[in-house]
Amino acid sequence: MDFSKLAAQRAAKEQQTAEPPAAPAAAGKAPRRQGGTPSKRQGWKAATFYVRPETLAQLRRVVGLRKLEGGAGDLSDAVEEALQAWLNQAGEG
């Protein structure tokens, strides 16, 4: 066994890990997205739902068309809008 080779590899590895880590983000500040708006993680809750494949495909098409027309938003915004409309119609909004 070549101990000098192992020692050199270990030294190189220790040197790589000895570099100081990047400075942490400032405490108390909300993460910023590219557009300067706060992240959805600040006021939104994650949820998982099952939908039919054709429903998801149609939702993606509609959101994509909105983006092409210059509108903002993503799937989360579209689902939120649809659920709010449904809840208001049901009298729960």
BELCOR-V77902 format. One record per run of one state. SS is the DSSP state (~ for helix, > for strand, _ for the rest). FROM is the first residue (numbers start at 1). LEN is the number of residues. If there is no record, write none. Layout:
BEGIN
ss=SS from=FROM len=LEN
ss=SS from=FROM len=LEN
END
This chain:
BEGIN
ss=_ from=1 len=2
ss=~ from=3 len=15
ss=_ from=18 len=14
ss=> from=32 len=1
ss=_ from=33 len=5
ss=> from=38 len=1
ss=_ from=39 len=1
ss=~ from=40 len=3
ss=_ from=43 len=10
ss=~ from=53 len=16
ss=_ from=69 len=6
ss=~ from=75 len=16
ss=_ from=91 len=3
END
